[in-house]
C-alpha cells in the first residue's frame, strides 16, 4: 500500500514536456511567432498560461488558463514583442493534474547596433589585421561577428556609383562565428586593395547594422598621406583635401543622410591638394560622408573618408541641484539637465563640470547619465575653501557646446588640515636640522648661546602650532605658526657659516711608539696598557682651523680632533690623556670641548672622561681653544707646525687605570721639566737625539759613581787594612 501511494505521488508530481521548433527553452530566438509542443503521459487535457511571470501556476477552471486537447501535436502562441516570456503548462491524466512546467521563451527580433571604429591594417607578412569596437545589443547580446570583404569599394547601381553593401555580389563572407573584436585576413593576394565590413550577429541570430567600410592594400601602399579637413562655412561644408604627394584622378563625393551621393570633384591630377565645398542649403541635419579617391604614381589607391556631422542646434544644459545658496561640504551630488534637440540631432557626447579659479577653468569630472538627467558625485574635501564658479558644459557630436554656471561656497577642513599637517612636518624637519646645526657648532667650540635663545623662541611657536592642530579647529592659525617657526629655524641655520681654513695632521713612526710613550713620563704600567690600546685603535690627531662668519664679521677657531676606530671583536672602555704643548696653549683652562674632561695640570695636561668604544664604531673627540683667533693668529698657528710639538700620540688608557696625582707625579715632573726647556719640536729625530743625550748623561753619571766607589774603597777600606797589618 505504501509503495502504491509513493508511486502515485511520483506520477502526480511529474510535469509535462514542452518543446519548440521556433524557441528552444531559455535561448534567444529571432522568430516573432511562437510554436510549441506539449506531451504528458496519458494526458487528457493541458492547461497553459503565457505571461512574463516566472512562477505562475495555471488554474484548472479557466479563469486565467487556456486549455488544449492532447490530440493537437503543436500549438501556436502567436507573435510576441521582443522580451522574455514564460509558458506555464499543466497536464491532466487519470491521476489528476500535474505540477507546472515553467518554460522560458526569449524573443529578440532586432539586431545589434553598428560596430564602430573598424580598422584594416596591412602587415609586413602580407596579411591584413582587422580590429573594431564591440557592438552593443539590448537583449540577447552580441554572439559573434561575420566578416565581409570586397575587392571593390564602389559598385554601379542603375548608373549611380555607391559603396558596396554586404548583400552585393562583390561582398564575400570570409569569416563567420568570430567571437573576438579582431580578425586576421590571410587569404589575400599581394598588392591588392581590399575593403571590409563587419556585421554583428546577436545570440538570437539577428544580423545587426554593418560597420563602416575599412580598406587596406596588402603589401602595397599609397606613397603619401591624404587628410580631409572640414569646417562649417555659413551653409556650406568647406572641404580641403591635403596630400603629402601629388596624386592623380582625385575624386570627391559626398553622401547625405538620405543616402544621396553627389560628386563635387570629378578628377584632379598632379596636385597636392583640393579645396571645394558642399552646399547644405535646404539639407537636413545628420551625417555627411565625404569620400576622396585617387591614385599615386604607382597606381596605388590613395583614399580618404570623413564623416561631417551637420547639427546647427546647440544642446541645452541646466544645473538642477545643489542650490547655489547652500554651502558645499564633503560629498556633493550635482544633478544636471542636458539634452540635444532639433531634427536628426547628433547627440550629446559629454556633460562636463569645471571649477573656475583665478580666471582658469579646472576640470572636475564627467557627469554620467542617470535616468532623464546627468549626475556627478563630487568629493569636495580636497578643494580650497571659498566662493568659486562651477561651470557645466554640454557638448554634442557636432562640436556645439552650451554651458550653465553658478557660484558656490566651499567649506571643508580637509584641505586646511592637510596643509597644516604638512606645514608642521616641514617645521619639525627644520627644527631637527637646526638642533643638529647647533650641535655641530658646539663641537667646533663656537659660542651658540644667542642661537639657543632663538631656538627656544622658535620652539614656542612650533609647540603652539601643534597644540592648535590637536584641537582640530584652528588649522589656518596652526599653519601660520608652523611656518613662522620654520622661518626661525631656517634663520638659525643661516646665522653662522663655517669654512675649512686649513689643517695639520700629527704623524709618528709606529715603530718608535715605545720611545714616544717613554718620553711622556708615564710609568711602565700605564705605558704598557696604552701601547696595546694605541696599536688596537690606531688613534689619529688632527689640527683643524675653521673660518667662522657671522654677518659681516669673521674669526677663526682652532680645534684638535682625536679619532679612533674599534676594529676588535669586543667593546672597549677607555680614557684619552692629552699632553698638550705650550705652542698650542699654555693653560688648560683655555680649552673647551663637548666631551667632559679633567684638568690634570693646567700646564696643560687633560684627561677625558671614560668613553665606551663599541665594536665597529668610530669615535671622534674634539677640543678647542676658547679664544677667537684673528686671521694672522690662525696663519701663525698653521705655519708653526704645532702638531710636531706633541710628544706622543693620543694616550689611550683603560678606564680602570688609576690616573691619580701619585701615579702621575713622574709625568708632572717630566712635563714641568719639558716646559722649562726652550721650545723643541718633538719629532722622531729630536726625540732620538734627546734620548741619546740622556743615555750619554746617564753613562757619564755611571762612570762618576764607579770612580767614587773605587775611591772610597781605596782610601777607606784598603788603607785601613794596611794600618791594621802593620806590626
LUMFIDREN-401604 format. One record per residue (C-alpha): residue number from 0; residue in one letter; x, y, z. Coordinates in steps of 0.25 Angstrom, whole numbers, always signed. Layout:
// LUMFIDREN-401604
R  num  residu     px     py     pz
R  NUM       a      X      Y      Z
...
//
This chain:
// LUMFIDREN-401604
R  num  residu     px     py     pz
R    0       x     +0     +0     +0
R    1       x    +11    +10     +3
R    2       x    +18     +6    -10
R    3       x     +6     +9    -18
R    4       x     +4    +23    -11
R    5       x    +18    +27    -13
R    6       x    +17    +23    -28
R    7       x     +4    +31    -29
R    8       x    +11    +43    -23
R    9       x    +22    +42    -32
R   10       x    +14    +41    -45
R   11       x     +5    +53    -40
R   12       x    +18    +61    -37
R   13       x    +23    +59    -51
R   14       x    +22    +71    -61
R   15       x    +19    +72    -76
R   16       x    +29    +72    -86
R   17       x    +30    +85    -94
R   18       x    +38    +87   -107
R   19       x    +38    +97   -118
R   20       x    +44    +97   -132
R   21       x    +44   +113   -132
R   22       x    +48   +116   -118
R   23       x    +57   +106   -111
R   24       x    +56   +107    -96
R   25       x    +64   +118    -90
R   26       x    +70   +122   -103
R   27       x    +68   +135   -111
R   28       x    +61   +133   -124
R   29       x    +58   +143   -135
R   30       x    +45   +138   -139
R   31       x    +33   +146   -134
R   32       x    +23   +135   -136
R   33       x    +24   +124   -125
R   34       x    +20   +110   -127
R   35       x    +21    +99   -116
R   36       x    +18    +84   -114
R   37       x    +13    +78   -101
R   38       x    +14    +64    -96
R   39       x    +10    +57    -84
R   40       x     +7    +42    -80
R   41       x     -7    +38    -83
R   42       x    -11    +53    -84
R   43       x    -26    +56    -86
R   44       x    -24    +71    -85
R   45       x    -14    +83    -84
R   46       x    -16    +96    -77
R   47       x     -6   +107    -80
R   48       x     -3   +122    -78
R   49       x     +7   +131    -85
R   50       x    +12   +143    -77
R   51       x    +24   +150    -72
R   52       x    +24   +144    -58
R   53       x    +33   +132    -55
R   54       x    +25   +125    -45
R   55       x    +10   +125    -49
R   56       x     +2   +113    -47
R   57       x     -9   +111    -57
R   58       x    -23   +109    -51
R   59       x    -32    +97    -55
R   60       x    -45   +105    -56
R   61       x    -41   +114    -67
R   62       x    -40   +128    -61
R   63       x    -26   +131    -66
R   64       x    -23   +118    -73
R   65       x    -25   +113    -87
R   66       x    -28    +98    -90
R   67       x    -23    +89   -101
R   68       x    -27    +76   -106
R   69       x    -15    +66   -106
R   70       x    -19    +62   -120
R   71       x    -12    +74   -125
R   72       x     +2    +72   -127
R   73       x     +6    +87   -128
R   74       x     +0   +100   -123
R   75       x     +3   +114   -127
R   76       x     +5   +124   -117
R   77       x     +4   +136   -127
R   78       x    +14   +147   -129
R   79       x    +21   +154   -117
R   80       x    +29   +167   -116
R   81       x    +43   +166   -112
R   82       x    +46   +161    -98
R   83       x    +45   +150    -88
R   84       x    +32   +141    -87
R   85       x    +28   +129    -78
R   86       x    +20   +118    -83
R   87       x    +13   +111    -71
R   88       x     +7    +97    -74
R   89       x     +0    +86    -66
R   90       x     -5    +73    -71
R   91       x    -17    +64    -67
R   92       x    -18    +49    -67
R   93       x    -25    +39    -59
R   94       x    -17    +42    -47
R   95       x    -21    +57    -47
R   96       x    -14    +70    -51
R   97       x     +2    +70    -51
R   98       x    +11    +80    -45
R   99       x    +14    +92    -54
R  100       x    +25    +93    -65
R  101       x    +31   +107    -66
R  102       x    +37   +109    -80
R  103       x    +45   +121    -83
R  104       x    +43   +128    -96
R  105       x    +53   +139   -101
R  106       x    +49   +147   -113
R  107       x    +59   +157   -120
R  108       x    +56   +161   -134
R  109       x    +65   +173   -135
R  110       x    +80   +172   -138
R  111       x    +91   +179   -131
R  112       x    +96   +193   -133
R  113       x   +107   +196   -143
R  114       x   +121   +193   -138
R  115       x   +130   +206   -138
R  116       x   +144   +209   -142
R  117       x   +147   +197   -151
R  118       x   +161   +198   -156
R  119       x   +169   +190   -166
R  120       x   +184   +189   -165
R  121       x   +193   +183   -175
R  122       x   +204   +175   -168
R  123       x   +218   +172   -173
R  124       x   +215   +157   -175
R  125       x   +205   +160   -186
R  126       x   +193   +159   -177
R  127       x   +183   +169   -172
R  128       x   +179   +171   -158
R  129       x   +165   +176   -155
R  130       x   +160   +182   -142
R  131       x   +147   +188   -137
R  132       x   +140   +193   -125
R  133       x   +130   +183   -119
R  134       x   +116   +185   -124
R  135       x   +104   +186   -114
R  136       x    +91   +179   -113
R  137       x    +80   +182   -103
R  138       x    +74   +168   -101
R  139       x    +81   +155   -106
R  140       x    +95   +161   -106
R  141       x   +105   +160   -118
R  142       x   +108   +146   -121
R  143       x   +118   +147   -132
R  144       x   +123   +155   -144
R  145       x   +123   +152   -159
R  146       x   +134   +158   -167
R  147       x   +131   +162   -181
R  148       x   +142   +166   -192
R  149       x   +141   +173   -205
R  150       x   +151   +176   -216
R  151       x   +142   +188   -220
R  152       x   +138   +199   -211
R  153       x   +128   +205   -220
R  154       x   +119   +198   -229
R  155       x   +110   +203   -240
R  156       x    +95   +203   -237
R  157       x    +86   +207   -248
R  158       x    +97   +216   -253
R  159       x   +100   +222   -240
R  160       x   +113   +219   -232
R  161       x   +111   +215   -218
R  162       x   +118   +208   -207
R  163       x   +117   +193   -207
R  164       x   +107   +186   -197
R  165       x   +109   +172   -191
R  166       x    +97   +168   -200
R  167       x   +105   +171   -213
R  168       x   +111   +160   -221
R  169       x   +125   +166   -219
R  170       x   +124   +165   -204
R  171       x   +130   +151   -200
R  172       x   +127   +145   -186
R  173       x   +141   +142   -182
R  174       x   +139   +138   -167
R  175       x   +127   +134   -158
R  176       x   +126   +132   -143
R  177       x   +137   +142   -140
R  178       x   +135   +144   -125
R  179       x   +147   +154   -123
R  180       x   +147   +168   -128
R  181       x   +159   +165   -137
R  182       x   +162   +157   -149
R  183       x   +174   +153   -157
R  184       x   +171   +152   -172
R  185       x   +182   +143   -178
R  186       x   +175   +138   -191
R  187       x   +179   +151   -199
R  188       x   +187   +154   -212
R  189       x   +199   +162   -211
R  190       x   +197   +177   -215
R  191       x   +182   +176   -216
R  192       x   +173   +186   -209
R  193       x   +162   +180   -200
R  194       x   +150   +186   -194
R  195       x   +144   +181   -181
R  196       x   +131   +182   -174
R  197       x   +127   +175   -161
R  198       x   +113   +170   -157
R  199       x   +110   +167   -143
R  200       x   +100   +155   -140
R  201       x    +93   +154   -127
R  202       x    +90   +142   -119
R  203       x    +77   +141   -125
R  204       x    +82   +140   -139
R  205       x    +79   +154   -143
R  206       x    +88   +161   -152
R  207       x    +92   +175   -148
R  208       x    +96   +188   -155
R  209       x   +109   +186   -163
R  210       x   +120   +195   -159
R  211       x   +126   +206   -168
R  212       x   +136   +201   -178
R  213       x   +151   +199   -175
R  214       x   +160   +198   -187
R  215       x   +175   +193   -188
R  216       x   +184   +189   -199
R  217       x   +193   +177   -196
R  218       x   +208   +179   -197
R  219       x   +206   +192   -206
R  220       x   +203   +205   -200
R  221       x   +200   +219   -205
R  222       x   +213   +227   -206
R  223       x   +207   +238   -198
R  224       x   +197   +242   -187
R  225       x   +183   +248   -190
R  226       x   +176   +256   -180
R  227       x   +162   +262   -181
R  228       x   +159   +275   -173
R  229       x   +145   +280   -172
R  230       x   +138   +292   -165
R  231       x   +125   +299   -166
R  232       x   +125   +312   -174
R  233       x   +111   +318   -174
R  234       x   +102   +308   -181
R  235       x   +114   +300   -187
R  236       x   +123   +289   -183
R  237       x   +137   +295   -186
R  238       x   +145   +283   -191
R  239       x   +161   +283   -192
R  240       x   +168   +270   -197
R  241       x   +183   +271   -194
R  242       x   +193   +261   -198
R  243       x   +208   +259   -196
R  244       x   +210   +256   -210
R  245       x   +204   +259   -224
R  246       x   +192   +250   -227
R  247       x   +184   +246   -240
R  248       x   +170   +245   -242
R  249       x   +166   +251   -230
R  250       x   +151   +250   -228
R  251       x   +142   +255   -216
R  252       x   +128   +250   -213
R  253       x   +118   +254   -202
R  254       x   +107   +245   -198
R  255       x    +96   +252   -190
R  256       x    +88   +246   -178
R  257       x    +77   +241   -188
R  258       x    +88   +233   -196
R  259       x    +88   +242   -208
R  260       x   +102   +243   -214
R  261       x   +108   +256   -220
R  262       x   +121   +257   -228
R  263       x   +127   +270   -225
R  264       x   +140   +268   -231
R  265       x   +141   +259   -243
R  266       x   +156   +257   -246
R  267       x   +168   +265   -241
R  268       x   +182   +261   -245
R  269       x   +197   +265   -242
R  270       x   +193   +273   -230
R  271       x   +196   +273   -215
R  272       x   +182   +278   -210
R  273       x   +168   +280   -214
R  274       x   +159   +291   -208
R  275       x   +144   +290   -210
R  276       x   +131   +292   -203
R  277       x   +117   +285   -202
R  278       x   +104   +293   -200
R  279       x    +96   +290   -188
R  280       x    +85   +299   -193
R  281       x    +71   +292   -190
R  282       x    +79   +280   -185
R  283       x    +75   +272   -173
R  284       x    +83   +271   -160
R  285       x    +91   +258   -160
R  286       x   +104   +250   -164
R  287       x   +110   +254   -178
R  288       x   +120   +244   -183
R  289       x   +132   +250   -190
R  290       x   +139   +241   -199
R  291       x   +152   +244   -206
R  292       x   +159   +234   -216
R  293       x   +171   +236   -224
R  294       x   +184   +228   -229
R  295       x   +198   +231   -227
R  296       x   +209   +230   -238
R  297       x   +210   +215   -235
R  298       x   +195   +214   -237
R  299       x   +193   +210   -223
R  300       x   +179   +215   -218
R  301       x   +180   +227   -208
R  302       x   +167   +229   -202
R  303       x   +161   +236   -190
R  304       x   +148   +237   -183
R  305       x   +142   +246   -173
R  306       x   +128   +248   -167
R  307       x   +124   +262   -165
R  308       x   +113   +263   -154
R  309       x   +103   +275   -158
R  310       x    +96   +280   -146
R  311       x    +93   +294   -144
R  312       x    +85   +293   -132
R  313       x    +92   +295   -119
R  314       x    +90   +286   -107
R  315       x    +82   +291    -95
R  316       x    +88   +289    -81
R  317       x    +84   +294    -67
R  318       x    +89   +291    -53
R  319       x    +77   +286    -45
R  320       x    +84   +283    -31
R  321       x    +90   +287    -22
R  322       x    +85   +301    -20
R  323       x    +95   +312    -21
R  324       x    +90   +318     -7
R  325       x    +96   +306     +0
R  326       x   +110   +302     +5
R  327       x   +117   +291     -2
R  328       x   +123   +281     +8
R  329       x   +130   +268     +6
R  330       x   +122   +259     -3
R  331       x   +112   +267    -12
R  332       x   +103   +261    -24
R  333       x   +101   +270    -36
R  334       x    +89   +267    -44
R  335       x    +89   +273    -58
R  336       x    +78   +274    -68
R  337       x    +84   +273    -82
R  338       x    +79   +269    -96
R  339       x    +81   +271   -111
R  340       x    +69   +275   -119
R  341       x    +65   +278   -133
R  342       x    +64   +269   -146
R  343       x    +74   +258   -146
R  344       x    +81   +263   -134
R  345       x    +96   +258   -133
R  346       x    +94   +254   -119
R  347       x   +102   +258   -106
R  348       x   +116   +254   -105
R  349       x   +119   +259    -92
R  350       x   +114   +267    -80
R  351       x   +126   +272    -72
R  352       x   +128   +280    -59
R  353       x   +139   +291    -57
R  354       x   +143   +300    -46
R  355       x   +147   +314    -49
R  356       x   +159   +319    -41
R  357       x   +167   +331    -43
R  358       x   +161   +332    -57
R  359       x   +165   +318    -61
R  360       x   +155   +306    -63
R  361       x   +160   +294    -55
R  362       x   +154   +280    -60
R  363       x   +145   +274    -49
R  364       x   +140   +262    -56
R  365       x   +130   +256    -66
R  366       x   +115   +254    -62
R  367       x   +108   +241    -65
R  368       x    +94   +238    -70
R  369       x    +85   +234    -59
R  370       x    +70   +233    -63
R  371       x    +66   +246    -71
R  372       x    +77   +255    -65
R  373       x    +92   +254    -63
R  374       x    +99   +253    -49
R  375       x   +113   +255    -43
R  376       x   +117   +251    -29
R  377       x   +127   +261    -25
R  378       x   +136   +259    -13
R  379       x   +140   +274    -10
R  380       x   +149   +271     +2
R  381       x   +161   +273     -6
R  382       x   +157   +287    -11
R  383       x   +161   +300     -6
R  384       x   +150   +307     +3
R  385       x   +144   +320     -3
R  386       x   +134   +324    -13
R  387       x   +136   +319    -27
R  388       x   +128   +318    -40
R  389       x   +124   +304    -44
R  390       x   +122   +302    -59
R  391       x   +115   +291    -66
R  392       x   +117   +289    -81
R  393       x   +109   +280    -90
R  394       x   +115   +277   -104
R  395       x   +109   +269   -116
R  396       x   +115   +261   -126
R  397       x   +115   +273   -136
R  398       x   +124   +281   -126
R  399       x   +113   +290   -122
R  400       x   +115   +294   -107
R  401       x   +106   +300    -97
R  402       x   +108   +303    -82
R  403       x   +102   +307    -69
R  404       x   +108   +312    -57
R  405       x   +106   +316    -42
R  406       x   +115   +322    -31
R  407       x   +116   +313    -19
R  408       x   +122   +314     -5
R  409       x   +132   +303     -2
R  410       x   +135   +300    +13
R  411       x   +144   +288    +17
R  412       x   +154   +285    +27
R  413       x   +161   +275    +19
R  414       x   +170   +284    +11
R  415       x   +173   +293    +23
R  416       x   +176   +281    +32
R  417       x   +185   +274    +21
R  418       x   +192   +288    +19
R  419       x   +194   +290    +34
R  420       x   +199   +275    +36
R  421       x   +209   +277    +24
R  422       x   +214   +290    +30
R  423       x   +216   +284    +44
R  424       x   +224   +273    +38
R  425       x   +233   +282    +30
R  426       x   +235   +291    +42
R  427       x   +239   +279    +50
R  428       x   +249   +275    +40
R  429       x   +255   +289    +40
R  430       x   +255   +288    +55
R  431       x   +263   +275    +55
R  432       x   +273   +282    +45
R  433       x   +275   +294    +54
R  434       x   +277   +285    +66
R  435       x   +288   +277    +59
R  436       x   +294   +290    +53
R  437       x   +295   +296    +67
R  438       x   +302   +282    +72
R  439       x   +312   +284    +60
R  440       x   +315   +298    +65
R  441       x   +317   +294    +79
R  442       x   +326   +283    +75
R  443       x   +335   +293    +67
R  444       x   +336   +301    +80
R  445       x   +327   +312    +75
R  446       x   +318   +320    +85
R  447       x   +303   +318    +82
R  448       x   +297   +324    +94
R  449       x   +289   +334    +85
R  450       x   +285   +324    +75
R  451       x   +280   +315    +86
R  452       x   +271   +326    +91
R  453       x   +265   +328    +77
R  454       x   +263   +313    +77
R  455       x   +255   +314    +89
R  456       x   +246   +325    +83
R  457       x   +244   +316    +70
R  458       x   +241   +304    +79
R  459       x   +230   +313    +86
R  460       x   +223   +315    +72
R  461       x   +225   +301    +68
R  462       x   +218   +295    +80
R  463       x   +207   +305    +79
R  464       x   +205   +301    +65
R  465       x   +204   +286    +69
R  466       x   +194   +290    +81
R  467       x   +185   +297    +71
R  468       x   +185   +285    +61
R  469       x   +182   +275    +72
R  470       x   +170   +284    +76
R  471       x   +164   +281    +62
R  472       x   +159   +295    +59
R  473       x   +169   +305    +56
R  474       x   +177   +299    +45
R  475       x   +180   +312    +37
R  476       x   +186   +318    +50
R  477       x   +193   +305    +52
R  478       x   +199   +306    +38
R  479       x   +203   +321    +41
R  480       x   +210   +317    +54
R  481       x   +217   +305    +48
R  482       x   +222   +314    +36
R  483       x   +227   +324    +46
R  484       x   +235   +314    +54
R  485       x   +241   +308    +41
R  486       x   +246   +322    +37
R  487       x   +252   +324    +51
R  488       x   +259   +310    +50
R  489       x   +264   +313    +36
R  490       x   +269   +327    +40
R  491       x   +277   +319    +51
R  492       x   +283   +310    +41
R  493       x   +288   +322    +33
R  494       x   +293   +331    +44
R  495       x   +307   +325    +44
R  496       x   +315   +319    +33
R  497       x   +327   +310    +35
R  498       x   +338   +309    +25
R  499       x   +351   +300    +26
R  500       x   +363   +309    +26
R  501       x   +374   +299    +28
R  502       x   +378   +286    +35
R  503       x   +391   +279    +40
R  504       x   +392   +264    +44
R  505       x   +400   +258    +55
R  506       x   +409   +248    +49
R  507       x   +418   +238    +56
R  508       x   +426   +226    +53
R  509       x   +419   +214    +59
R  510       x   +432   +206    +61
R  511       x   +436   +217    +71
R  512       x   +424   +216    +79
R  513       x   +431   +211    +92
R  514       x   +441   +223    +91
R  515       x   +429   +233    +90
R  516       x   +422   +227   +102
R  517       x   +435   +227   +110
R  518       x   +436   +242   +106
R  519       x   +423   +244   +112
R  520       x   +428   +241   +126
R  521       x   +417   +231   +130
R  522       x   +421   +219   +138
R  523       x   +423   +206   +131
R  524       x   +409   +200   +136
R  525       x   +402   +211   +129
R  526       x   +410   +212   +116
R  527       x   +409   +197   +114
R  528       x   +394   +197   +115
R  529       x   +394   +210   +106
R  530       x   +403   +203    +96
R  531       x   +393   +192    +94
R  532       x   +381   +201    +92
R  533       x   +388   +210    +83
R  534       x   +392   +198    +74
R  535       x   +378   +193    +74
R  536       x   +370   +206    +72
R  537       x   +381   +214    +63
R  538       x   +377   +228    +69
R  539       x   +379   +240    +60
R  540       x   +381   +255    +64
R  541       x   +378   +266    +54
R  542       x   +378   +281    +56
R  543       x   +367   +288    +49
R  544       x   +365   +303    +46
R  545       x   +351   +307    +43
R  546       x   +347   +321    +38
R  547       x   +334   +326    +45
R  548       x   +326   +336    +38
R  549       x   +314   +343    +45
R  550       x   +308   +354    +38
R  551       x   +319   +363    +33
R  552       x   +329   +359    +43
R  553       x   +339   +347    +43
R  554       x   +348   +340    +53
R  555       x   +355   +327    +53
R  556       x   +354   +315    +63
R  557       x   +366   +305    +65
R  558       x   +361   +291    +68
R  559       x   +369   +278    +71
R  560       x   +361   +265    +66
R  561       x   +365   +252    +72
R  562       x   +358   +240    +65
R  563       x   +360   +225    +67
R  564       x   +352   +212    +62
R  565       x   +349   +199    +69
R  566       x   +352   +188    +59
R  567       x   +353   +178    +71
R  568       x   +343   +167    +73
R  569       x   +339   +173    +87
R  570       x   +335   +187    +93
R  571       x   +346   +195   +100
R  572       x   +344   +205   +111
R  573       x   +355   +215   +111
R  574       x   +360   +229   +114
R  575       x   +368   +239   +106
R  576       x   +380   +246   +112
R  577       x   +386   +258   +105
R  578       x   +399   +265   +108
R  579       x   +397   +278   +101
R  580       x   +410   +286    +96
R  581       x   +410   +301   +100
R  582       x   +411   +304    +85
R  583       x   +396   +301    +85
R  584       x   +393   +307    +99
R  585       x   +400   +309   +112
R  586       x   +387   +307   +121
R  587       x   +377   +296   +120
R  588       x   +367   +306   +125
R  589       x   +367   +312   +111
R  590       x   +361   +299   +105
R  591       x   +347   +295   +103
R  592       x   +340   +282    +98
R  593       x   +327   +276    +97
R  594       x   +333   +264   +103
R  595       x   +335   +265   +118
R  596       x   +350   +265   +122
R  597       x   +358   +267   +135
R  598       x   +370   +276   +136
R  599       x   +381   +268   +142
R  600       x   +391   +280   +141
R  601       x   +388   +294   +135
R  602       x   +402   +294   +129
R  603       x   +394   +287   +121
R  604       x   +390   +272   +123
R  605       x   +376   +268   +122
R  606       x   +369   +254   +122
R  607       x   +355   +252   +116
R  608       x   +344   +244   +123
R  609       x   +342   +229   +120
R  610       x   +337   +226   +106
R  611       x   +331   +213   +102
R  612       x   +337   +209    +89
R  613       x   +327   +200    +82
R  614       x   +331   +189    +73
R  615       x   +332   +195    +59
R  616       x   +329   +209    +63
R  617       x   +338   +221    +60
R  618       x   +339   +232    +72
R  619       x   +343   +246    +70
R  620       x   +347   +255    +81
R  621       x   +349   +270    +79
R  622       x   +355   +280    +88
R  623       x   +357   +295    +84
R  624       x   +363   +308    +88
R  625       x   +353   +317    +95
R  626       x   +360   +329    +88
R  627       x   +354   +334    +75
R  628       x   +366   +336    +66
R  629       x   +369   +346    +56
R  630       x   +374   +342    +42
R  631       x   +388   +346    +46
R  632       x   +388   +337    +58
R  633       x   +382   +325    +50
R  634       x   +393   +327    +40
R  635       x   +403   +326    +50
R  636       x   +397   +314    +57
R  637       x   +397   +307    +43
R  638       x   +411   +311    +40
R  639       x   +417   +307    +53
R  640       x   +415   +292    +51
R  641       x   +409   +291    +65
R  642       x   +406   +276    +63
R  643       x   +421   +273    +63
R  644       x   +422   +278    +77
R  645       x   +413   +267    +83
R  646       x   +422   +257    +90
R  647       x   +413   +245    +87
R  648       x   +400   +240    +80
R  649       x   +388   +242    +88
R  650       x   +390   +233   +100
R  651       x   +379   +223   +102
R  652       x   +377   +216   +115
R  653       x   +368   +206   +121
R  654       x   +356   +213   +128
R  655       x   +360   +205   +141
R  656       x   +374   +211   +141
R  657       x   +378   +220   +153
R  658       x   +382   +233   +148
R  659       x   +383   +240   +162
R  660       x   +394   +250   +164
R  661       x   +403   +240   +171
R  662       x   +403   +231   +158
R  663       x   +405   +244   +150
R  664       x   +416   +250   +158
R  665       x   +427   +246   +149
R  666       x   +418   +251   +137
R  667       x   +416   +264   +144
R  668       x   +431   +266   +147
R  669       x   +435   +262   +133
R  670       x   +425   +271   +127
R  671       x   +430   +283   +137
R  672       x   +444   +280   +132
R  673       x   +439   +280   +117
R  674       x   +432   +293   +120
R  675       x   +445   +299   +125
R  676       x   +453   +296   +113
R  677       x   +453   +304   +101
R  678       x   +443   +300    +91
R  679       x   +446   +287    +84
R  680       x   +439   +281    +72
R  681       x   +437   +267    +77
R  682       x   +438   +259    +64
R  683       x   +445   +246    +63
R  684       x   +459   +251    +60
R  685       x   +458   +261    +72
R  686       x   +454   +250    +81
R  687       x   +465   +241    +77
R  688       x   +475   +252    +79
R  689       x   +469   +255    +93
R  690       x   +469   +240    +96
R  691       x   +484   +238    +92
R  692       x   +487   +251   +100
R  693       x   +480   +245   +113
R  694       x   +488   +232   +111
R  695       x   +501   +239   +110
R  696       x   +498   +247   +122
R  697       x   +494   +234   +129
R  698       x   +507   +227   +125
R  699       x   +515   +239   +130
R  700       x   +508   +238   +143
R  701       x   +510   +223   +144
R  702       x   +525   +226   +142
R  703       x   +525   +236   +152
R  704       x   +518   +227   +162
R  705       x   +528   +216   +159
R  706       x   +540   +225   +161
R  707       x   +534   +229   +174
R  708       x   +532   +215   +179
R  709       x   +546   +212   +175
R  710       x   +552   +224   +182
R  711       x   +544   +220   +195
R  712       x   +549   +206   +194
R  713       x   +563   +210   +192
R  714       x   +564   +221   +202
R  715       x   +556   +215   +213
R  716       x   +556   +200   +213
R  717       x   +569   +197   +207
R  718       x   +576   +208   +215
R  719       x   +570   +203   +228
R  720       x   +575   +188   +225
R  721       x   +589   +193   +223
R  722       x   +589   +201   +237
R  723       x   +583   +188   +244
R  724       x   +594   +179   +237
R  725       x   +606   +188   +242
R  726       x   +614   +182   +254
//
